[in-house]
Amino acid sequence: MPKLPIISGRELVKLLGKIGYDVDHQTGSHIILRHKETGKRLTVPDHREISRGTLRAIIKQAGITREEFEKLYRDK
């Protein structure tokens, strides 16, 4: 399985927007997202590069698989 890509926080917010997450607010350097239907909340750091471990944790919290994320990333 290939490594996860290094992406920025803003790019991740755009990708998560495709699966129903909207920006709720921003506190400092963290963007808070909320899912339209479930109300589930995610926190994404607004950094130039998100570490792979943090990205993996956000993908897991979003309730999608790594493969689903990679497809979203490829289809951006």
N, CA, C and O atoms as CSV, one atom per row, in Angstrom:
chain,resi,resn,atom,element,x,y,z
A,1,MET,N,N,0.844,-1.175,0.000
A,1,MET,CA,C,0.000,0.000,0.000
A,1,MET,C,C,0.894,1.243,0.000
A,1,MET,O,O,1.793,1.355,0.833
A,2,PRO,N,N,0.654,2.180,-0.927
A,2,PRO,CA,C,1.503,3.379,-0.988
A,2,PRO,C,C,1.305,4.274,0.232
A,2,PRO,O,O,0.292,4.200,0.928
A,3,LYS,N,N,2.300,5.115,0.463
A,3,LYS,CA,C,2.225,6.055,1.581
A,3,LYS,C,C,1.118,7.078,1.342
A,3,LYS,O,O,0.760,7.382,0.204
A,4,LEU,N,N,0.594,7.594,2.437
A,4,LEU,CA,C,-0.385,8.679,2.323
A,4,LEU,C,C,0.317,9.925,1.792
A,4,LEU,O,O,1.497,10.134,2.070
A,5,PRO,N,N,-0.392,10.751,1.035
A,5,PRO,CA,C,0.235,11.966,0.501
A,5,PRO,C,C,0.431,13.021,1.593
A,5,PRO,O,O,-0.272,13.023,2.604
A,6,ILE,N,N,1.377,13.897,1.377
A,6,ILE,CA,C,1.557,15.054,2.257
A,6,ILE,C,C,0.710,16.166,1.652
A,6,ILE,O,O,0.978,16.623,0.541
A,7,ILE,N,N,-0.324,16.603,2.392
A,7,ILE,CA,C,-1.198,17.654,1.893
A,7,ILE,C,C,-1.355,18.741,2.951
A,7,ILE,O,O,-1.025,18.545,4.120
A,8,SER,N,N,-1.861,19.878,2.520
A,8,SER,CA,C,-2.064,20.987,3.456
A,8,SER,C,C,-3.418,20.830,4.145
A,8,SER,O,O,-4.265,20.053,3.706
A,9,GLY,N,N,-3.603,21.568,5.213
A,9,GLY,CA,C,-4.865,21.534,5.936
A,9,GLY,C,C,-6.013,22.027,5.087
A,9,GLY,O,O,-7.101,21.454,5.125
A,10,ARG,N,N,-5.791,23.076,4.323
A,10,ARG,CA,C,-6.855,23.630,3.469
A,10,ARG,C,C,-7.259,22.651,2.368
A,10,ARG,O,O,-8.434,22.545,2.018
A,11,GLU,N,N,-6.269,21.938,1.828
A,11,GLU,CA,C,-6.565,20.948,0.800
A,11,GLU,C,C,-7.386,19.797,1.401
A,11,GLU,O,O,-8.300,19.280,0.758
A,12,LEU,N,N,-7.058,19.405,2.623
A,12,LEU,CA,C,-7.813,18.354,3.309
A,12,LEU,C,C,-9.249,18.799,3.578
A,12,LEU,O,O,-10.180,18.003,3.455
A,13,VAL,N,N,-9.432,20.069,3.944
A,13,VAL,CA,C,-10.783,20.597,4.178
A,13,VAL,C,C,-11.615,20.493,2.896
A,13,VAL,O,O,-12.793,20.140,2.951
A,14,LYS,N,N,-11.012,20.797,1.747
A,14,LYS,CA,C,-11.718,20.704,0.468
A,14,LYS,C,C,-12.121,19.265,0.170
A,14,LYS,O,O,-13.233,19.012,-0.293
A,15,LEU,N,N,-11.213,18.317,0.437
A,15,LEU,CA,C,-11.511,16.911,0.186
A,15,LEU,C,C,-12.631,16.424,1.104
A,15,LEU,O,O,-13.526,15.703,0.663
A,16,LEU,N,N,-12.584,16.815,2.371
A,16,LEU,CA,C,-13.619,16.396,3.317
A,16,LEU,C,C,-14.962,17.045,2.987
A,16,LEU,O,O,-16.015,16.500,3.319
A,17,GLY,N,N,-14.926,18.197,2.340
A,17,GLY,CA,C,-16.155,18.852,1.897
A,17,GLY,C,C,-16.915,18.005,0.884
A,17,GLY,O,O,-18.141,18.082,0.803
A,18,LYS,N,N,-16.196,17.203,0.117
A,18,LYS,CA,C,-16.833,16.341,-0.881
A,18,LYS,C,C,-17.647,15.224,-0.244
A,18,LYS,O,O,-18.541,14.670,-0.883
A,19,ILE,N,N,-17.347,14.884,1.016
A,19,ILE,CA,C,-18.091,13.803,1.673
A,19,ILE,C,C,-19.038,14.344,2.743
A,19,ILE,O,O,-19.517,13.596,3.595
A,20,GLY,N,N,-19.303,15.658,2.689
A,20,GLY,CA,C,-20.353,16.210,3.538
A,20,GLY,C,C,-19.907,17.042,4.723
A,20,GLY,O,O,-20.746,17.427,5.537
A,21,TYR,N,N,-18.629,17.336,4.855
A,21,TYR,CA,C,-18.153,18.164,5.967
A,21,TYR,C,C,-18.069,19.623,5.537
A,21,TYR,O,O,-17.542,19.934,4.468
A,22,ASP,N,N,-18.593,20.520,6.376
A,22,ASP,CA,C,-18.533,21.963,6.133
A,22,ASP,C,C,-17.738,22.621,7.241
A,22,ASP,O,O,-17.688,22.117,8.363
A,23,VAL,N,N,-17.112,23.752,6.925
A,23,VAL,CA,C,-16.385,24.508,7.939
A,23,VAL,C,C,-17.392,25.097,8.916
A,23,VAL,O,O,-18.313,25.809,8.515
A,24,ASP,N,N,-17.214,24.799,10.192
A,24,ASP,CA,C,-18.071,25.337,11.246
A,24,ASP,C,C,-17.463,26.641,11.751
A,24,ASP,O,O,-18.127,27.677,11.781
A,25,HIS,N,N,-16.183,26.577,12.150
A,25,HIS,CA,C,-15.466,27.772,12.576
A,25,HIS,C,C,-13.973,27.468,12.628
A,25,HIS,O,O,-13.549,26.337,12.392
A,26,GLN,N,N,-13.197,28.475,12.935
A,26,GLN,CA,C,-11.752,28.299,13.075
A,26,GLN,C,C,-11.322,28.880,14.410
A,26,GLN,O,O,-11.709,29.989,14.777
A,27,THR,N,N,-10.515,28.110,15.127
A,27,THR,CA,C,-9.959,28.562,16.397
A,27,THR,C,C,-8.440,28.513,16.264
A,27,THR,O,O,-7.844,27.436,16.226
A,28,GLY,N,N,-7.829,29.673,16.195
A,28,GLY,CA,C,-6.377,29.718,16.016
A,28,GLY,C,C,-5.991,29.076,14.699
A,28,GLY,O,O,-6.490,29.459,13.641
A,29,SER,N,N,-5.093,28.086,14.769
A,29,SER,CA,C,-4.629,27.436,13.544
A,29,SER,C,C,-5.342,26.111,13.291
A,29,SER,O,O,-4.812,25.248,12.591
A,30,HIS,N,N,-6.537,25.941,13.852
A,30,HIS,CA,C,-7.294,24.714,13.643
A,30,HIS,C,C,-8.675,25.033,13.067
A,30,HIS,O,O,-9.391,25.901,13.566
A,31,ILE,N,N,-9.027,24.309,12.007
A,31,ILE,CA,C,-10.315,24.485,11.346
A,31,ILE,C,C,-11.248,23.390,11.872
A,31,ILE,O,O,-10.909,22.207,11.840
A,32,ILE,N,N,-12.409,23.791,12.348
A,32,ILE,CA,C,-13.384,22.859,12.889
A,32,ILE,C,C,-14.435,22.602,11.820
A,32,ILE,O,O,-15.067,23.532,11.319
A,33,LEU,N,N,-14.618,21.324,11.472
A,33,LEU,CA,C,-15.590,20.930,10.461
A,33,LEU,C,C,-16.743,20.199,11.132
A,33,LEU,O,O,-16.570,19.568,12.175
A,34,ARG,N,N,-17.911,20.289,10.528
A,34,ARG,CA,C,-19.074,19.559,11.044
A,34,ARG,C,C,-19.775,18.907,9.854
A,34,ARG,O,O,-19.952,19.526,8.804
A,35,HIS,N,N,-20.172,17.642,10.037
A,35,HIS,CA,C,-20.851,16.903,8.968
A,35,HIS,C,C,-22.294,17.380,8.856
A,35,HIS,O,O,-22.964,17.592,9.866
A,36,LYS,N,N,-22.763,17.547,7.637
A,36,LYS,CA,C,-24.108,18.081,7.383
A,36,LYS,C,C,-25.202,17.208,7.982
A,36,LYS,O,O,-26.156,17.734,8.556
A,37,GLU,N,N,-25.090,15.899,7.863
A,37,GLU,CA,C,-26.160,14.999,8.291
A,37,GLU,C,C,-25.986,14.487,9.713
A,37,GLU,O,O,-26.927,14.511,10.507
A,38,THR,N,N,-24.788,14.027,10.034
A,38,THR,CA,C,-24.576,13.379,11.333
A,38,THR,C,C,-24.214,14.352,12.442
A,38,THR,O,O,-24.395,14.041,13.619
A,39,GLY,N,N,-23.705,15.526,12.087
A,39,GLY,CA,C,-23.274,16.485,13.089
A,39,GLY,C,C,-21.910,16.163,13.678
A,39,GLY,O,O,-21.445,16.850,14.587
A,40,LYS,N,N,-21.259,15.105,13.155
A,40,LYS,CA,C,-19.933,14.710,13.636
A,40,LYS,C,C,-18.938,15.843,13.409
A,40,LYS,O,O,-18.981,16.513,12.377
A,41,ARG,N,N,-18.045,16.057,14.369
A,41,ARG,CA,C,-17.094,17.150,14.325
A,41,ARG,C,C,-15.679,16.646,14.078
A,41,ARG,O,O,-15.277,15.621,14.628
A,42,LEU,N,N,-14.932,17.356,13.261
A,42,LEU,CA,C,-13.527,17.052,12.983
A,42,LEU,C,C,-12.707,18.317,13.160
A,42,LEU,O,O,-13.176,19.419,12.874
A,43,THR,N,N,-11.493,18.153,13.629
A,43,THR,CA,C,-10.573,19.274,13.749
A,43,THR,C,C,-9.396,19.030,12.812
A,43,THR,O,O,-8.733,17.996,12.885
A,44,VAL,N,N,-9.146,19.998,11.929
A,44,VAL,CA,C,-8.059,19.892,10.951
A,44,VAL,C,C,-7.083,21.034,11.199
A,44,VAL,O,O,-7.488,22.196,11.210
A,45,PRO,N,N,-5.796,20.721,11.398
A,45,PRO,CA,C,-4.820,21.804,11.571
A,45,PRO,C,C,-4.630,22.567,10.260
A,45,PRO,O,O,-4.514,21.966,9.191
A,46,ASP,N,N,-4.600,23.874,10.353
A,46,ASP,CA,C,-4.412,24.719,9.171
A,46,ASP,C,C,-2.912,24.926,8.965
A,46,ASP,O,O,-2.394,26.036,9.095
A,47,HIS,N,N,-2.232,23.827,8.642
A,47,HIS,CA,C,-0.783,23.848,8.444
A,47,HIS,C,C,-0.470,23.617,6.971
A,47,HIS,O,O,-1.293,23.097,6.218
A,48,ARG,N,N,0.723,24.010,6.582
A,48,ARG,CA,C,1.147,23.833,5.198
A,48,ARG,C,C,1.263,22.343,4.865
A,48,ARG,O,O,0.929,21.918,3.759
A,49,GLU,N,N,1.742,21.554,5.836
A,49,GLU,CA,C,1.858,20.110,5.660
A,49,GLU,C,C,1.290,19.422,6.887
A,49,GLU,O,O,1.660,19.751,8.015
A,50,ILE,N,N,0.393,18.469,6.673
A,50,ILE,CA,C,-0.150,17.677,7.780
A,50,ILE,C,C,0.637,16.380,7.824
A,50,ILE,O,O,0.795,15.720,6.797
A,51,SER,N,N,1.129,16.006,8.987
A,51,SER,CA,C,1.914,14.776,9.102
A,51,SER,C,C,1.038,13.574,8.782
A,51,SER,O,O,-0.183,13.619,8.933
A,52,ARG,N,N,1.673,12.513,8.342
A,52,ARG,CA,C,0.923,11.318,7.928
A,52,ARG,C,C,0.136,10.705,9.080
A,52,ARG,O,O,-0.970,10.207,8.871
A,53,GLY,N,N,0.679,10.733,10.272
A,53,GLY,CA,C,-0.020,10.184,11.433
A,53,GLY,C,C,-1.286,10.970,11.746
A,53,GLY,O,O,-2.329,10.390,12.045
A,54,THR,N,N,-1.187,12.286,11.674
A,54,THR,CA,C,-2.359,13.140,11.906
A,54,THR,C,C,-3.392,12.923,10.813
A,54,THR,O,O,-4.588,12.851,11.094
A,55,LEU,N,N,-2.943,12.820,9.574
A,55,LEU,CA,C,-3.849,12.577,8.454
A,55,LEU,C,C,-4.563,11.238,8.628
A,55,LEU,O,O,-5.768,11.141,8.395
A,56,ARG,N,N,-3.825,10.214,9.035
A,56,ARG,CA,C,-4.413,8.895,9.261
A,56,ARG,C,C,-5.502,8.958,10.335
A,56,ARG,O,O,-6.558,8.343,10.191
A,57,ALA,N,N,-5.238,9.703,11.407
A,57,ALA,CA,C,-6.209,9.841,12.495
A,57,ALA,C,C,-7.464,10.586,12.023
A,57,ALA,O,O,-8.576,10.211,12.394
A,58,ILE,N,N,-7.298,11.627,11.218
A,58,ILE,CA,C,-8.441,12.392,10.715
A,58,ILE,C,C,-9.285,11.528,9.782
A,58,ILE,O,O,-10.514,11.589,9.826
A,59,ILE,N,N,-8.638,10.727,8.941
A,59,ILE,CA,C,-9.361,9.823,8.039
A,59,ILE,C,C,-10.196,8.842,8.851
A,59,ILE,O,O,-11.355,8.582,8.527
A,60,LYS,N,N,-9.605,8.305,9.898
A,60,LYS,CA,C,-10.311,7.354,10.762
A,60,LYS,C,C,-11.501,8.019,11.451
A,60,LYS,O,O,-12.583,7.436,11.523
A,61,GLN,N,N,-11.305,9.234,11.957
A,61,GLN,CA,C,-12.381,9.959,12.630
A,61,GLN,C,C,-13.501,10.327,11.664
A,61,GLN,O,O,-14.664,10.407,12.060
A,62,ALA,N,N,-13.155,10.550,10.401
A,62,ALA,CA,C,-14.155,10.905,9.393
A,62,ALA,C,C,-15.021,9.708,9.021
A,62,ALA,O,O,-16.079,9.868,8.412
A,63,GLY,N,N,-14.575,8.516,9.386
A,63,GLY,CA,C,-15.371,7.322,9.113
A,63,GLY,C,C,-15.219,6.797,7.702
A,63,GLY,O,O,-16.111,6.121,7.190
A,64,ILE,N,N,-14.087,7.104,7.064
A,64,ILE,CA,C,-13.834,6.569,5.729
A,64,ILE,C,C,-12.578,5.703,5.779
A,64,ILE,O,O,-11.759,5.825,6.690
A,65,THR,N,N,-12.443,4.836,4.795
A,65,THR,CA,C,-11.265,3.983,4.732
A,65,THR,C,C,-10.133,4.730,4.026
A,65,THR,O,O,-10.343,5.752,3.374
A,66,ARG,N,N,-8.952,4.193,4.178
A,66,ARG,CA,C,-7.797,4.785,3.517
A,66,ARG,C,C,-7.978,4.758,1.990
A,66,ARG,O,O,-7.603,5.701,1.294
A,67,GLU,N,N,-8.555,3.672,1.491
A,67,GLU,CA,C,-8.780,3.540,0.051
A,67,GLU,C,C,-9.770,4.598,-0.445
A,67,GLU,O,O,-9.584,5.176,-1.517
A,68,GLU,N,N,-10.819,4.846,0.338
A,68,GLU,CA,C,-11.792,5.882,-0.035
A,68,GLU,C,C,-11.127,7.256,-0.057
A,68,GLU,O,O,-11.406,8.074,-0.934
A,69,PHE,N,N,-10.240,7.505,0.917
A,69,PHE,CA,C,-9.532,8.784,0.942
A,69,PHE,C,C,-8.621,8.914,-0.272
A,69,PHE,O,O,-8.574,9.971,-0.901
A,70,GLU,N,N,-7.900,7.854,-0.606
A,70,GLU,CA,C,-6.983,7.905,-1.746
A,70,GLU,C,C,-7.756,8.147,-3.048
A,70,GLU,O,O,-7.267,8.842,-3.938
A,71,LYS,N,N,-8.962,7.576,-3.160
A,71,LYS,CA,C,-9.792,7.820,-4.344
A,71,LYS,C,C,-10.226,9.285,-4.391
A,71,LYS,O,O,-10.200,9.908,-5.452
A,72,LEU,N,N,-10.627,9.837,-3.237
A,72,LEU,CA,C,-10.986,11.268,-3.177
A,72,LEU,C,C,-9.802,12.133,-3.605
A,72,LEU,O,O,-9.962,13.094,-4.358
A,73,TYR,N,N,-8.619,11.781,-3.117
A,73,TYR,CA,C,-7.407,12.538,-3.418
A,73,TYR,C,C,-7.072,12.472,-4.914
A,73,TYR,O,O,-6.702,13.479,-5.518
A,74,ARG,N,N,-7.202,11.292,-5.497
A,74,ARG,CA,C,-6.906,11.132,-6.938
A,74,ARG,C,C,-7.905,11.889,-7.793
A,74,ARG,O,O,-7.537,12.446,-8.828
A,75,ASP,N,N,-9.173,11.918,-7.373
A,75,ASP,CA,C,-10.242,12.525,-8.178
A,75,ASP,C,C,-10.418,14.016,-7.938
A,75,ASP,O,O,-11.354,14.622,-8.460
A,76,LYS,N,N,-9.527,14.615,-7.151
A,76,LYS,CA,C,-9.702,16.035,-6.819
A,76,LYS,C,C,-9.667,16.839,-8.049
A,76,LYS,O,O,-9.796,18.062,-7.990
